[in-house]
Amino acid sequence: MPEHSSLSRFYRIQECQDLMVDGCLCDERRNLIFLSLWGRDTAVQEFLARLTLRQDEKGLDHFHLIDDSEQAETLVFVGDVDRLEKRTTRAFRQTLFGSMINVWLFDVRCIKPDKANGCALAILPKDSDCTQRLWSVVQETCPLPLLDHWRDSVLDLLNERAMLCSLPAILGSIEGYRLALDLPALTDALGELIRNEVLGIEPTSTASDRPLRRAA
């Protein structure tokens, strides 16, 4: 999971302005994947409770992130609350604003792949070498046996077939990736690579440590 920086830029949540956000990641439809919240415990708990309520009970099925100038506004959809996990990561008891906590709210597929549907998510520090981490996610999610020295060829294949795509970053020094395996297509493609001797039981050369080509 991402680490926080002392130079983080903060946004406010328009519907709960006692809270600050220093990290947010969504999918292509603006559905929430990851959110890093800062605020007093009561404000955080109120926000989390509103995510579970209906709109006629002052519930939230979406919210807006706004910067200090209130000129930039970003819409984020909550989606299915049952898919979200919560982690309290830090607590500061002596600040100018009283006791402050930091909470991460994120899609459960970030820590537990959906193996039945071949889906997973990964959140990484921005500009990091993500190759080995993504390869670990692929191996954990895919039911097919994938040998370690196939790493670069398989990741390139997934990238080219849009089975591995980057997610649009909203805020913070993080980046995300979505793995969505088309198992029949992947099986056929791997079989072709094996028949063409691109992939083999033994590595043909020393495994490359080159970084993964940036997903589209």
Secondary structure, 3 states (H helix, E strand, C coil): CCCCCCCCCCEEECCEEEEEEEEEEECCCCEEEEEEEEECHHHHHHHHHHCCCCHHHCCCCEEEEECCCCCCEEEEECCCHHHEEEEEEEEECCCCCCCEEEEEEEEHHHCCCECCCCEEEEEEECCCCCHHHHHHHHHHHCCCCCCHHHHHHHHHHHHHCCCEEEECEEECCEEEEEEECCHHHHHHHHHHHHHCCCCCCCCCCCCCCCCCCCCC
